[in-house]
Amino acid sequence: MLLAPSLFGIGVFLILPIVLVGWLSLHSWNLLGPMEFVGLRNWRSVLSDGAFGRSLLVTGALTLLVVPLQTVLGFAVAALLVRRRAGGVFRVLFALPWMCAPVAVGVIWRWLFAPTDGALNALLGRRIEWLADPALALPSVAAVSIWSNVGYVALFFVAGLRAIPPEIHEAGALDGATGWRRIRWLTLPLLRPTLFFVLVTGTITAFQTFDTVYALTKGGPADRTNVVAMQIFSEAFDAARPGRAAVMAIVVCVIMLAITVLQHRYFRTRTSYEF
């Protein structure tokens, strides 16, 4: 009885949508007419679709650009905040980009990236097609994502750093561990629970990137920023083929689950939750 409210929420908002997506993947529907059961036809179509495969590659490239950089920068910001004993105001300022709506952030950065009157080109004194150049579009989207998430990552690292007993660093200093050696052999091993959480959530967030891409490039130019969430949206609503979109969503879910399991297996034997 006490668990009933929680079980109801899990059933309605987690289990039921998964079941419906699986059921939808076996049907053909144009969002208006009646549904038609097609079995595995949607699966065969999606798994042989080159556009879907390219969107997975683009998403993987975006993840490789975003997650390592935002993790390193988040740790650097956290170390600075802890060392300077920064108050809540500074932590809020760093986390403010993450709290803003991604579409609003994308619109603002689209103005900053504007080739003619954008602030970034005005600062550099030259015209650069940040969002129209196929070579620069994806790194530009990645830069916006990193800027948005660094403060969020830093907050977790701040909590992790403050949870480390100062006696450990003092003992390390007596043994000659200073500077990078202290970070490498003391701080980072003790931050592995935080690092595991940051990497898992960062990877999932990167794979689900949609709002920023939609506001900045809408998947262009030449599909260079057509991430998998953008492909699913286009398939479901632009092409009116939600059955295929459901298959894509399931494939992405399986990929994210596999990556999370691999991360968990790596950190499982390397993580201590007690200091």
C-alpha positions as CSV (number, residue, x, y, z in Angstrom):
1,M,0.0,0.0,0.0
2,L,2.8,2.4,0.9
3,L,4.5,1.7,-2.4
4,A,1.3,2.0,-4.5
5,P,1.8,5.7,-5.5
6,S,5.4,5.1,-6.6
7,L,4.5,1.9,-8.4
8,F,1.6,3.7,-10.2
9,G,4.0,6.5,-11.4
10,I,6.5,3.9,-12.6
11,G,3.9,1.9,-14.4
12,V,2.2,4.9,-16.1
13,F,5.3,7.0,-16.9
14,L,7.9,4.4,-17.5
15,I,6.7,0.9,-18.2
16,L,3.5,1.8,-20.2
17,P,5.4,4.1,-22.7
18,I,8.0,1.4,-23.3
19,V,5.3,-1.1,-24.1
20,L,3.4,1.4,-26.3
21,V,6.6,2.2,-28.3
22,G,7.3,-1.5,-28.8
23,W,3.7,-2.1,-29.9
24,L,3.9,1.0,-32.2
25,S,7.1,-0.3,-33.8
26,L,5.1,-3.3,-35.2
27,H,2.5,-1.1,-36.9
28,S,2.3,1.3,-39.8
29,W,0.4,4.6,-39.1
30,N,0.3,8.0,-40.7
31,L,-1.0,9.8,-37.5
32,L,-4.5,10.1,-39.1
33,G,-5.8,6.9,-40.5
34,P,-6.2,3.5,-38.9
35,M,-3.1,1.5,-37.8
36,E,-2.0,-1.5,-39.8
37,F,0.0,-4.4,-38.3
38,V,3.2,-4.9,-40.4
39,G,5.2,-7.1,-38.1
40,L,9.0,-6.6,-38.5
41,R,8.8,-4.6,-41.7
42,N,9.6,-1.3,-39.8
43,W,12.6,-3.0,-38.2
44,R,14.0,-4.3,-41.5
45,S,13.5,-0.9,-43.0
46,V,15.2,1.1,-40.2
47,L,18.1,-1.3,-39.7
48,S,18.9,-1.0,-43.5
49,D,18.4,2.8,-43.6
50,G,21.6,4.6,-44.3
51,A,20.3,7.9,-43.0
52,F,19.6,6.4,-39.6
53,G,23.1,4.9,-39.5
54,R,24.6,8.3,-40.3
55,S,22.6,10.0,-37.6
56,L,23.9,7.5,-35.1
57,L,27.5,8.3,-36.3
58,V,26.8,12.0,-35.9
59,T,25.4,11.4,-32.4
60,G,28.4,9.4,-31.5
61,A,30.8,12.1,-32.7
62,L,28.9,14.7,-30.8
63,T,29.0,12.6,-27.6
64,L,32.8,12.1,-28.0
65,L,33.2,15.9,-28.4
66,V,30.9,16.9,-25.5
67,V,31.3,14.4,-22.7
68,P,35.1,14.4,-22.2
69,L,35.4,18.2,-22.5
70,Q,32.5,19.0,-20.3
71,T,33.8,16.6,-17.7
72,V,37.3,18.0,-17.6
73,L,36.1,21.6,-17.6
74,G,33.5,20.8,-15.0
75,F,36.2,19.3,-12.7
76,A,38.4,22.4,-13.3
77,V,35.5,24.8,-12.4
78,A,34.7,22.7,-9.3
79,A,38.3,22.7,-8.1
80,L,38.4,26.5,-8.6
81,L,35.1,26.9,-6.7
82,V,36.2,24.8,-3.8
83,R,39.6,26.4,-3.6
84,R,38.2,29.9,-3.6
85,R,35.4,29.0,-1.2
86,A,32.9,30.4,-3.7
87,G,29.4,31.0,-2.3
88,G,26.1,29.9,-3.6
89,V,25.9,32.9,-6.0
90,F,28.8,31.8,-8.0
91,R,27.6,28.2,-8.1
92,V,24.2,29.4,-9.4
93,L,25.9,31.6,-12.1
94,F,27.8,28.6,-13.4
95,A,24.7,26.4,-13.4
96,L,22.5,29.1,-14.9
97,P,23.1,28.0,-18.6
98,W,22.0,24.5,-17.7
99,M,18.8,25.8,-16.0
100,C,17.8,27.8,-19.1
101,A,15.6,26.3,-21.7
102,P,17.7,24.6,-24.4
103,V,15.7,26.2,-27.2
104,A,16.3,29.7,-25.8
105,V,20.0,29.0,-25.4
106,G,20.1,27.8,-29.0
107,V,18.4,30.9,-30.3
108,I,20.8,33.2,-28.4
109,W,23.8,31.3,-29.7
110,R,22.4,31.4,-33.2
111,W,22.5,35.2,-32.9
112,L,26.1,35.0,-31.6
113,F,27.1,32.7,-34.4
114,A,25.5,34.9,-37.1
115,P,27.9,35.4,-40.0
116,T,27.2,39.0,-40.7
117,D,26.4,40.7,-37.4
118,G,27.1,38.0,-34.9
119,A,29.1,39.0,-31.7
120,L,31.6,36.2,-32.2
121,N,32.6,37.2,-35.7
122,A,32.7,40.9,-34.6
123,L,35.1,39.9,-31.9
124,L,37.3,38.0,-34.2
125,G,37.1,40.6,-37.0
126,R,36.4,38.1,-39.8
127,R,33.4,36.4,-41.3
128,I,33.1,32.7,-40.4
129,E,30.1,30.5,-41.3
130,W,30.0,28.7,-37.9
131,L,26.6,27.0,-38.6
132,A,26.7,26.8,-42.4
133,D,30.2,25.3,-42.8
134,P,29.9,21.5,-42.7
135,A,33.3,21.3,-41.0
136,L,32.3,23.8,-38.2
137,A,28.6,23.1,-37.6
138,L,29.0,20.0,-35.4
139,P,31.9,21.5,-33.3
140,S,29.8,24.7,-32.9
141,V,26.8,22.6,-31.6
142,A,29.1,20.7,-29.3
143,A,30.6,24.0,-27.9
144,V,27.1,25.2,-27.0
145,S,26.2,21.9,-25.3
146,I,29.5,22.1,-23.3
147,W,28.8,25.7,-22.3
148,S,25.3,24.7,-21.1
149,N,26.4,21.6,-19.1
150,V,29.7,22.6,-17.5
151,G,28.1,24.3,-14.5
152,Y,25.8,21.3,-13.9
153,V,28.8,18.9,-14.0
154,A,30.8,21.2,-11.7
155,L,28.1,21.2,-9.0
156,F,28.5,17.4,-8.7
157,F,32.3,17.6,-8.6
158,V,32.0,20.3,-5.9
159,A,29.9,18.0,-3.8
160,G,32.4,15.2,-4.4
161,L,35.4,17.3,-3.6
162,R,33.9,18.6,-0.4
163,A,33.1,15.0,0.7
164,I,36.7,14.0,0.6
165,P,38.2,14.2,4.2
166,P,41.0,16.8,4.3
167,E,43.1,14.4,6.3
168,I,43.6,12.3,3.2
169,H,45.2,15.2,1.3
170,E,47.2,16.2,4.3
171,A,48.6,12.7,4.6
172,G,49.3,12.7,0.9
173,A,51.2,16.0,1.2
174,L,53.4,14.5,3.9
175,D,54.2,11.7,1.6
176,G,55.2,14.2,-1.2
177,A,52.0,14.1,-3.2
178,T,51.6,17.6,-4.5
179,G,50.1,19.3,-7.6
180,W,49.2,16.9,-10.4
181,R,50.4,13.8,-8.4
182,R,47.8,14.6,-5.7
183,I,45.0,14.9,-8.2
184,R,46.1,11.8,-10.1
185,W,46.6,9.4,-7.2
186,L,44.3,10.9,-4.5
187,T,41.6,13.2,-5.8
188,L,40.5,11.3,-8.9
189,P,40.3,7.8,-7.3
190,L,38.1,9.2,-4.5
191,L,35.9,11.0,-7.1
192,R,35.1,7.8,-9.0
193,P,31.5,7.6,-7.8
194,T,30.9,11.2,-8.9
195,L,32.8,10.6,-12.2
196,F,30.7,7.5,-12.9
197,F,27.5,9.5,-12.4
198,V,28.7,12.4,-14.5
199,L,29.8,10.2,-17.4
200,V,26.7,8.1,-17.5
201,T,24.3,11.1,-17.3
202,G,26.5,13.1,-19.7
203,T,26.4,10.3,-22.3
204,I,22.7,9.9,-22.0
205,T,22.1,13.6,-22.3
206,A,24.4,13.9,-25.4
207,F,22.5,11.0,-27.1
208,Q,19.2,12.8,-26.4
209,T,20.4,16.2,-27.8
210,F,17.6,17.7,-29.8
211,D,16.5,21.2,-28.7
212,T,19.9,22.8,-29.2
213,V,20.4,21.2,-32.7
214,Y,16.8,22.2,-33.7
215,A,17.4,25.8,-32.7
216,L,20.8,26.1,-34.2
217,T,20.9,24.1,-37.4
218,K,17.8,21.9,-37.7
219,G,20.2,19.0,-38.7
220,G,22.1,20.8,-41.4
221,P,24.2,21.6,-43.3
222,A,24.2,18.4,-45.4
223,D,23.0,16.4,-42.3
224,R,26.3,17.1,-40.5
225,T,24.4,17.9,-37.3
226,N,21.5,15.5,-37.9
227,V,21.6,13.7,-34.6
228,V,19.5,10.7,-33.9
229,A,16.9,12.6,-31.9
230,M,16.5,14.9,-34.8
231,Q,16.1,11.9,-37.1
232,I,13.5,10.4,-34.9
233,F,11.5,13.6,-34.7
234,S,11.7,14.1,-38.5
235,E,10.6,10.5,-39.1
236,A,7.7,10.7,-36.7
237,F,6.2,14.1,-37.5
238,D,7.7,15.3,-40.8
239,A,7.4,12.0,-42.6
240,A,4.4,10.8,-40.5
241,R,5.9,7.4,-39.9
242,P,5.8,6.9,-36.1
243,G,6.3,3.2,-36.5
244,R,9.8,3.7,-37.9
245,A,10.5,6.4,-35.3
246,A,9.5,3.9,-32.6
247,V,12.1,1.4,-33.9
248,M,14.8,4.1,-33.9
249,A,13.9,5.0,-30.4
250,I,14.2,1.4,-29.2
251,V,17.6,1.0,-31.0
252,V,18.9,4.2,-29.3
253,C,17.6,3.0,-26.0
254,V,19.5,-0.4,-26.4
255,I,22.7,1.5,-27.4
256,M,22.5,3.7,-24.4
257,L,21.8,0.8,-22.1
258,A,24.8,-1.1,-23.5
259,I,27.1,2.0,-23.0
260,T,25.8,2.4,-19.4
261,V,26.5,-1.3,-18.7
262,L,30.0,-1.0,-20.0
263,Q,30.6,2.1,-17.9
264,H,29.2,0.4,-14.9
265,R,31.5,-2.7,-15.4
266,Y,34.5,-0.5,-15.7
267,F,33.8,1.5,-12.6
268,R,32.4,-1.4,-10.5
269,T,35.8,-2.7,-9.4
270,R,37.5,0.7,-9.3
271,T,35.0,2.6,-7.1
272,S,34.9,2.9,-3.3
273,Y,31.8,4.6,-1.8
274,E,33.4,4.9,1.6
275,F,36.3,7.2,2.6
